[in-house]
Amino acid sequence: MRYAIIPLVFVSALLVSCSNESNPVGASAPSGVSTELLEAYVYMSGGAQTVLTTSSSRIAVRFWPYVSRDMQDGVLARFGASRKMEFSIFSLVIAATDDAFALAPRLSMDPRVQYVGPVFETACGLEVPGNEFIVRGDISGDDVPQLLAAAGARIVSTRPDDPKRFLMSVPWGDARDLYELVDRLDRSPGIVYAQPNHAYQVCLR
């Protein structure tokens, strides 16, 4: 069986058959701050609640750019983890571990680690969040960025065929902060929907 890693932004329809709301997604945490993973992450998108369940055997790690691959593997080995794959979309290393919940607070304090976050396993592969989210407004295109700027978000890209739809990014941080922001924006006047932008490893059957 082959796999592919795909960002959510322009392939939502392709991923529908592989989605599993009981096995979702997680995110990350800033260097120097002890990060604890939640067993589940919850947010509203398009008026519907999504519950994301965290894997206990996989963890997402983002190292600072100066850290070489050998150094990364050394850090993981020191904590009893090992590299399994990479999500180049968000520069994430997916590592195997006996207990992701116990590992996260310790690994997040290593100065070579920019953040750590949860991974979500599904029947079709893995889901991993980054530091991005998608917003569709029903107000003017100029007003949406102004609304989001207050949350510290910046525009990554827009779609020529839909000028009120924005791919946004925020500084890397705890996953719960990303989902709380998405939840708050989804409930905001003038916003049709907000949703996190996840990377997927999907089965190519």
Backbone as CSV, one residue per row, in Angstrom:
resi,resn,N_x,N_y,N_z,CA_x,CA_y,CA_z,C_x,C_y,C_z
1,MET,0.843,-1.192,0.000,0.000,0.000,0.000,0.878,1.241,0.000
2,ARG,0.585,2.194,-0.883,1.358,3.423,-0.957,0.637,4.538,-0.220
3,TYR,1.405,5.569,0.147,0.839,6.693,0.869,1.258,7.992,0.205
4,ALA,0.478,9.021,0.431,0.827,10.357,-0.040,0.535,11.344,1.068
5,ILE,1.345,12.388,1.157,1.124,13.446,2.139,0.567,14.649,1.404
6,ILE,-0.581,15.128,1.857,-1.321,16.140,1.120,-1.791,17.229,2.065
7,PRO,-1.639,18.521,1.685,-2.230,19.587,2.487,-3.723,19.654,2.219
8,LEU,-4.482,20.186,3.175,-5.930,20.240,3.047,-6.398,21.278,2.045
9,VAL,-5.666,22.370,1.893,-6.185,23.592,1.299,-6.999,23.398,0.031
10,PHE,-6.487,22.678,-0.957,-7.193,22.576,-2.222,-7.629,21.155,-2.546
11,VAL,-7.630,20.259,-1.541,-7.968,18.871,-1.841,-9.027,18.330,-0.897
12,SER,-9.884,19.181,-0.380,-10.882,18.740,0.586,-11.729,17.600,0.053
13,ALA,-12.153,17.685,-1.201,-13.029,16.650,-1.748,-12.334,15.305,-1.800
14,LEU,-11.043,15.298,-2.105,-10.286,14.057,-2.189,-10.215,13.351,-0.853
15,LEU,-10.220,14.123,0.241,-9.982,13.546,1.551,-11.249,13.144,2.282
16,VAL,-12.403,13.456,1.738,-13.642,13.183,2.454,-13.776,11.715,2.802
17,SER,-13.453,10.822,1.869,-13.649,9.400,2.107,-12.708,8.860,3.163
18,CYS,-11.644,9.592,3.474,-10.686,9.120,4.460,-10.863,9.784,5.810
19,SER,-11.792,10.707,5.937,-11.940,11.409,7.200,-12.623,10.522,8.221
20,ASN,-12.258,10.750,9.491,-12.845,9.994,10.580,-12.881,10.907,11.782
21,GLU,-14.056,11.406,12.145,-14.142,12.421,13.178,-13.690,11.916,14.533
22,SER,-13.639,10.603,14.735,-13.208,10.089,16.029,-11.704,9.910,16.099
23,ASN,-11.006,10.087,14.978,-9.555,9.960,14.954,-8.942,11.154,14.260
24,PRO,-8.935,12.327,14.917,-8.504,13.535,14.253,-7.084,14.009,14.505
25,VAL,-6.978,15.307,14.753,-5.747,16.041,14.551,-5.252,16.821,15.745
26,GLY,-4.017,17.212,15.739,-3.472,17.998,16.814,-2.498,19.034,16.344
27,ALA,-1.690,19.645,17.257,-0.792,20.690,16.832,0.459,20.807,17.654
28,SER,0.854,22.048,18.078,2.219,22.236,18.479,2.437,23.213,19.615
29,ALA,3.756,23.439,19.995,4.037,24.251,21.160,5.377,24.950,21.101
30,PRO,5.486,26.177,21.625,6.692,26.970,21.480,7.857,26.476,22.322
31,SER,9.086,26.702,21.820,10.288,26.277,22.523,10.384,26.947,23.888
32,GLY,10.875,26.189,24.883,11.049,26.744,26.213,9.791,26.735,27.051
33,VAL,8.694,26.253,26.508,7.435,26.175,27.238,7.017,24.715,27.307
34,SER,6.789,24.224,28.505,6.380,22.835,28.654,4.986,22.646,28.074
35,THR,4.869,21.723,27.149,3.610,21.507,26.444,3.016,20.156,26.808
36,GLU,1.780,20.167,27.213,1.075,18.930,27.505,0.025,18.689,26.429
37,LEU,-0.030,17.472,25.930,-1.023,17.126,24.927,-2.359,16.832,25.595
38,LEU,-3.417,17.235,24.936,-4.756,16.886,25.389,-5.158,15.544,24.779
39,GLU,-6.013,14.830,25.459,-6.509,13.572,24.896,-7.407,13.833,23.696
40,ALA,-8.043,14.995,23.668,-8.903,15.358,22.535,-8.908,16.872,22.374
41,TYR,-9.063,17.320,21.128,-9.166,18.735,20.795,-10.524,18.956,20.136
42,VAL,-11.202,20.027,20.526,-12.564,20.271,20.052,-12.645,21.676,19.466
43,TYR,-13.302,21.799,18.327,-13.535,23.120,17.751,-14.793,23.085,16.897
44,MET,-15.331,24.276,16.622,-16.491,24.430,15.754,-16.023,24.923,14.394
45,SER,-16.593,24.363,13.328,-16.311,24.831,11.976,-17.579,24.698,11.152
46,GLY,-18.022,25.805,10.580,-19.254,25.784,9.813,-20.456,25.422,10.656
47,GLY,-20.373,25.712,11.954,-21.474,25.412,12.860,-21.504,23.988,13.366
48,ALA,-20.564,23.148,12.927,-20.520,21.750,13.359,-19.309,21.521,14.256
49,GLN,-19.504,20.738,15.305,-18.417,20.455,16.238,-17.567,19.291,15.742
50,THR,-16.257,19.456,15.826,-15.315,18.397,15.486,-14.516,18.034,16.730
51,VAL,-14.391,16.750,16.996,-13.612,16.257,18.129,-12.419,15.483,17.574
52,LEU,-11.221,15.871,17.976,-9.988,15.280,17.478,-9.326,14.467,18.586
53,THR,-9.097,13.192,18.352,-8.543,12.298,19.364,-7.046,12.090,19.137
54,THR,-6.255,12.299,20.169,-4.799,12.276,20.066,-4.242,10.861,20.135
55,SER,-3.282,10.571,19.257,-2.586,9.284,19.287,-1.615,9.249,20.464
56,SER,-1.539,8.122,21.134,-0.590,7.979,22.246,0.756,7.433,21.777
57,SER,0.852,7.009,20.517,2.080,6.375,20.027,2.812,7.184,18.964
58,ARG,2.273,8.344,18.599,2.910,9.214,17.614,2.920,10.635,18.145
59,ILE,3.965,11.378,17.798,4.065,12.769,18.222,4.690,13.580,17.094
60,ALA,4.242,14.813,16.927,4.780,15.704,15.896,5.810,16.635,16.532
61,VAL,6.946,16.789,15.861,8.037,17.607,16.390,8.533,18.546,15.294
62,ARG,8.745,19.792,15.651,9.345,20.759,14.719,10.618,21.294,15.361
63,PHE,11.741,21.045,14.700,13.027,21.501,15.211,13.355,22.875,14.629
64,TRP,14.220,23.602,15.321,14.696,24.866,14.779,15.522,24.594,13.523
65,PRO,15.545,25.527,12.568,16.204,25.283,11.279,17.677,24.895,11.376
66,TYR,18.383,25.338,12.410,19.813,25.044,12.507,20.096,23.598,12.923
67,VAL,19.086,22.867,13.343,19.290,21.513,13.858,19.335,20.530,12.690
68,SER,20.484,19.872,12.515,20.651,18.931,11.408,19.808,17.679,11.629
69,ARG,19.663,16.907,10.574,18.887,15.672,10.676,19.503,14.725,11.706
70,ASP,20.834,14.598,11.702,21.491,13.724,12.678,21.239,14.206,14.103
71,MET,21.295,15.526,14.300,21.019,16.079,15.626,19.567,15.812,16.033
72,GLN,18.657,15.944,15.079,17.253,15.671,15.363,17.062,14.235,15.839
73,ASP,17.675,13.304,15.107,17.538,11.897,15.477,18.168,11.624,16.840
74,GLY,19.253,12.345,17.152,19.880,12.194,18.453,18.980,12.678,19.579
75,VAL,18.297,13.795,19.354,17.363,14.316,20.356,16.233,13.320,20.586
76,LEU,15.675,12.806,19.501,14.577,11.849,19.631,15.027,10.596,20.379
77,ALA,16.217,10.096,20.026,16.726,8.887,20.679,16.941,9.111,22.170
78,ARG,17.388,10.302,22.516,17.617,10.625,23.925,16.331,10.494,24.738
79,PHE,15.204,10.767,24.091,13.915,10.691,24.778,13.183,9.380,24.481
80,GLY,13.890,8.428,23.883,13.287,7.130,23.630,12.310,7.107,22.473
81,ALA,12.435,8.066,21.552,11.553,8.128,20.385,12.376,7.902,19.123
82,SER,11.710,7.675,18.005,12.407,7.457,16.742,11.615,8.050,15.585
83,ARG,12.343,8.564,14.599,11.725,9.165,13.419,11.000,8.094,12.605
84,LYS,9.770,8.391,12.210,9.010,7.480,11.364,8.750,8.069,9.987
85,MET,8.494,9.360,9.924,8.226,10.013,8.650,8.304,11.515,8.842
86,GLU,8.176,12.249,7.733,8.217,13.703,7.785,7.037,14.287,7.017
87,PHE,6.515,15.385,7.525,5.521,16.176,6.819,6.230,17.459,6.396
88,SER,6.777,17.456,5.192,7.558,18.607,4.739,6.708,19.862,4.610
89,ILE,5.395,19.703,4.468,4.495,20.850,4.328,4.668,21.809,5.499
90,PHE,4.787,21.265,6.705,4.949,22.086,7.899,6.299,21.855,8.576
91,SER,7.234,21.197,7.885,8.553,20.876,8.458,8.418,20.106,9.767
92,LEU,7.533,19.128,9.769,7.286,18.329,10.962,7.911,16.950,10.831
93,VAL,8.482,16.481,11.926,8.944,15.100,12.033,7.898,14.343,12.844
94,ILE,7.462,13.209,12.332,6.528,12.362,13.069,7.343,11.243,13.704
95,ALA,7.310,11.176,15.023,8.125,10.212,15.758,7.245,9.198,16.468
96,ALA,7.780,7.987,16.589,7.104,6.931,17.339,7.590,6.966,18.783
97,THR,6.681,6.739,19.708,7.012,6.768,21.126,6.067,5.847,21.882
98,ASP,6.488,5.401,23.046,5.623,4.547,23.862,4.498,5.340,24.514
99,ASP,4.740,6.642,24.764,3.741,7.452,25.463,3.902,8.913,25.056
100,ALA,3.131,9.339,24.064,3.228,10.715,23.571,2.870,11.727,24.650
101,PHE,1.943,11.372,25.530,1.495,12.306,26.565,2.595,12.572,27.590
102,ALA,3.361,11.547,27.929,4.463,11.721,28.876,5.660,12.395,28.216
103,LEU,5.863,12.123,26.926,7.024,12.659,26.219,6.898,14.152,25.930
104,ALA,5.719,14.621,25.577,5.544,16.002,25.110,6.111,17.058,26.059
105,PRO,5.811,17.037,27.361,6.341,18.089,28.244,7.864,18.091,28.314
106,ARG,8.481,16.919,28.281,9.943,16.845,28.374,10.598,17.264,27.068
107,LEU,10.076,16.769,25.956,10.662,17.078,24.658,10.518,18.558,24.318
108,SER,9.412,19.160,24.706,9.172,20.567,24.373,10.141,21.509,25.074
109,MET,10.802,21.048,26.133,11.751,21.891,26.861,13.164,21.829,26.289
110,ASP,13.411,20.933,25.340,14.738,20.849,24.725,14.958,22.089,23.854
111,PRO,16.081,22.789,23.995,16.299,24.045,23.254,16.374,23.872,21.742
112,ARG,16.569,22.645,21.266,16.625,22.416,19.816,15.246,22.195,19.203
113,VAL,14.246,22.093,20.059,12.880,21.828,19.603,12.081,23.121,19.588
114,GLN,11.494,23.443,18.451,10.672,24.652,18.361,9.288,24.406,18.943
115,TYR,8.719,23.225,18.671,7.441,22.878,19.278,7.174,21.388,19.125
116,VAL,6.234,20.906,19.886,5.739,19.538,19.746,4.217,19.590,19.707
117,GLY,3.626,18.559,19.133,2.174,18.519,19.074,1.671,17.123,18.794
118,PRO,0.377,16.936,18.905,-0.209,15.613,18.723,-0.343,15.208,17.263
119,VAL,-0.516,13.921,17.070,-0.776,13.318,15.762,-2.066,12.522,15.897
120,PHE,-2.837,12.465,14.820,-4.105,11.742,14.853,-4.103,10.671,13.780
121,GLU,-4.316,9.437,14.206,-4.309,8.299,13.298,-5.734,7.956,12.877
122,THR,-5.917,7.702,11.587,-7.223,7.324,11.064,-7.076,6.022,10.285
123,ALA,-8.179,5.496,9.825,-8.148,4.267,9.039,-7.392,4.469,7.733
124,CYS,-7.295,5.714,7.282,-6.634,6.015,6.008,-5.227,6.572,6.175
125,GLY,-4.727,6.718,7.377,-3.394,7.278,7.546,-3.315,8.206,8.740
126,LEU,-2.637,9.341,8.563,-2.414,10.283,9.653,-2.949,11.662,9.297
127,GLU,-3.339,12.412,10.318,-3.682,13.823,10.181,-2.809,14.603,11.154
128,VAL,-2.267,15.713,10.688,-1.408,16.543,11.528,-1.711,18.006,11.239
129,PRO,-1.956,18.818,12.262,-2.192,20.235,12.029,-0.881,20.992,11.948
130,GLY,-0.925,22.124,11.298,0.225,23.013,11.295,-0.126,24.279,12.050
131,ASN,0.349,25.404,11.536,0.030,26.693,12.156,-0.869,27.517,11.241
132,GLU,-1.653,26.837,10.403,-2.483,27.521,9.422,-3.962,27.192,9.605
133,PHE,-4.794,28.105,9.129,-6.227,27.851,9.111,-6.838,28.580,7.921
134,ILE,-8.044,28.166,7.554,-8.745,28.721,6.403,-9.973,29.479,6.894
135,VAL,-10.203,30.644,6.320,-11.358,31.462,6.693,-12.094,31.882,5.429
136,ARG,-13.419,31.766,5.476,-14.269,32.276,4.393,-15.221,33.293,4.992
137,GLY,-15.182,34.524,4.490,-16.030,35.575,5.021,-17.191,35.891,4.101
138,ASP,-18.226,36.518,4.649,-19.301,37.026,3.809,-19.320,38.549,3.844
139,ILE,-18.204,39.111,4.345,-18.021,40.555,4.322,-17.001,40.874,3.240
140,SER,-16.689,42.125,3.037,-15.792,42.490,1.948,-14.413,41.892,2.161
141,GLY,-13.725,41.634,1.055,-12.402,41.031,1.133,-11.424,41.833,1.966
142,ASP,-11.595,43.158,2.012,-10.685,43.991,2.791,-10.927,43.850,4.289
143,ASP,-12.156,43.553,4.683,-12.489,43.503,6.102,-12.006,42.230,6.785
144,VAL,-11.935,41.119,6.053,-11.523,39.854,6.665,-10.100,39.927,7.211
145,PRO,-9.101,40.369,6.427,-7.745,40.467,6.983,-7.661,41.392,8.187
146,GLN,-8.436,42.479,8.175,-8.422,43.394,9.314,-8.961,42.706,10.563
147,LEU,-9.994,41.894,10.376,-10.564,41.157,11.496,-9.554,40.171,12.064
148,LEU,-8.807,39.502,11.183,-7.875,38.467,11.615,-6.570,39.039,12.155
149,ALA,-6.215,40.241,11.726,-4.963,40.843,12.184,-4.948,41.003,13.696
150,ALA,-6.109,41.242,14.277,-6.195,41.405,15.724,-5.821,40.121,16.452
151,ALA,-5.936,38.979,15.769,-5.586,37.690,16.367,-4.136,37.319,16.077
152,GLY,-3.382,38.219,15.449,-1.985,37.948,15.137,-1.793,37.068,13.925
153,ALA,-2.826,36.938,13.086,-2.749,36.089,11.901,-2.309,36.906,10.691
154,ARG,-1.708,36.222,9.732,-1.319,36.888,8.493,-1.781,36.043,7.309
155,ILE,-1.946,36.687,6.170,-2.405,35.994,4.972,-1.252,35.215,4.346
156,VAL,-1.482,33.935,4.090,-0.522,33.105,3.364,-0.849,33.127,1.881
157,SER,-2.133,32.951,1.556,-2.551,32.966,0.155,-4.053,33.178,0.066
158,THR,-4.501,33.532,-1.122,-5.926,33.649,-1.420,-6.210,32.857,-2.685
159,ARG,-7.496,32.652,-2.963,-7.880,31.947,-4.182,-8.467,32.936,-5.170
160,PRO,-7.932,32.984,-6.390,-8.445,33.938,-7.382,-9.938,33.772,-7.642
161,ASP,-10.439,32.530,-7.541,-11.853,32.288,-7.821,-12.745,32.568,-6.616
162,ASP,-12.142,32.889,-5.465,-12.926,33.159,-4.256,-12.165,34.170,-3.400
163,PRO,-12.279,35.461,-3.701,-11.477,36.484,-3.014,-11.805,36.659,-1.539
164,LYS,-12.874,36.017,-1.055,-13.213,36.119,0.365,-12.757,34.894,1.155
165,ARG,-11.981,34.034,0.519,-11.449,32.842,1.184,-9.944,33.011,1.354
166,PHE,-9.473,32.879,2.587,-8.078,33.160,2.906,-7.433,31.976,3.619
167,LEU,-6.203,31.679,3.238,-5.364,30.770,4.014,-4.512,31.647,4.911
168,MET,-4.635,31.456,6.225,-3.964,32.299,7.203,-2.970,31.481,8.020
169,SER,-1.999,32.155,8.603,-1.081,31.483,9.519,-0.928,32.307,10.788
170,VAL,-0.586,31.622,11.866,-0.303,32.260,13.148,1.036,31.723,13.642
171,PRO,1.684,32.408,14.575,2.936,31.872,15.125,2.711,30.483,15.709
172,TRP,3.717,29.625,15.580,3.598,28.279,16.129,3.340,28.352,17.625
173,GLY,2.413,27.559,18.097,2.076,27.563,19.513,1.312,26.317,19.881
174,ASP,0.737,26.313,21.056,-0.010,25.160,21.538,-1.212,24.906,20.632
175,ALA,-1.490,23.645,20.344,-2.600,23.290,19.462,-3.920,23.844,19.959
176,ARG,-4.101,23.834,21.264,-5.400,24.287,21.776,-5.641,25.750,21.430
177,ASP,-4.559,26.554,21.331,-4.715,27.961,20.962,-5.221,28.094,19.528
178,LEU,-4.689,27.252,18.631,-5.129,27.283,17.241,-6.606,26.929,17.136
179,TYR,-7.010,25.866,17.832,-8.402,25.434,17.743,-9.354,26.405,18.436
180,GLU,-8.900,27.019,19.511,-9.734,28.031,20.167,-9.940,29.236,19.254
181,LEU,-8.891,29.612,18.506,-9.009,30.725,17.569,-9.982,30.372,16.445
182,VAL,-9.836,29.176,15.879,-10.749,28.734,14.821,-12.185,28.722,15.330
183,ASP,-12.371,28.206,16.531,-13.703,28.139,17.126,-14.300,29.536,17.285
184,ARG,-13.483,30.467,17.788,-13.965,31.833,18.017,-14.301,32.527,16.699
185,LEU,-13.435,32.351,15.691,-13.690,32.979,14.398,-14.929,32.394,13.733
186,ASP,-15.121,31.090,13.873,-16.270,30.445,13.246,-17.585,30.993,13.789
187,ARG,-17.551,31.476,15.025,-18.752,32.027,15.651,-18.885,33.534,15.424
188,SER,-17.904,34.143,14.752,-17.881,35.598,14.603,-18.806,36.074,13.488
189,PRO,-19.478,37.206,13.677,-20.295,37.792,12.607,-19.420,38.107,11.395
190,GLY,-19.931,37.840,10.221,-19.185,38.133,9.005,-18.304,36.997,8.531
191,ILE,-18.210,35.913,9.317,-17.404,34.757,8.929,-18.340,33.597,8.594
192,VAL,-18.231,33.067,7.376,-19.049,31.923,6.970,-18.546,30.662,7.662
193,TYR,-17.237,30.455,7.620,-16.642,29.330,8.340,-15.159,29.586,8.545
194,ALA,-14.612,28.927,9.545,-13.168,28.875,9.771,-12.828,27.421,10.049
195,GLN,-11.679,26.958,9.567,-11.275,25.580,9.810,-9.759,25.474,9.808
196,PRO,-9.203,24.589,10.640,-7.751,24.411,10.640,-7.297,23.788,9.331
197,ASN,-6.091,24.093,8.924,-5.515,23.517,7.710,-4.596,22.376,8.122
198,HIS,-5.030,21.149,7.896,-4.272,19.975,8.307,-3.500,19.374,7.139
199,ALA,-2.401,18.729,7.451,-1.699,17.903,6.472,-2.137,16.464,6.697
200,TYR,-2.241,15.717,5.601,-2.722,14.343,5.672,-1.737,13.389,5.012
201,GLN,-1.605,12.221,5.605,-1.004,11.094,4.905,-2.177,10.176,4.585
202,VAL,-2.470,10.001,3.301,-3.647,9.219,2.932,-3.241,7.984,2.144
203,CYS,-4.070,6.963,2.238,-3.823,5.723,1.512,-4.146,5.917,0.037
204,LEU,-3.279,5.445,-0.824,-3.556,5.432,-2.256,-3.904,4.000,-2.630
205,ARG,-5.175,3.717,-2.651,-5.626,2.334,-2.863,-5.678,2.005,-4.350
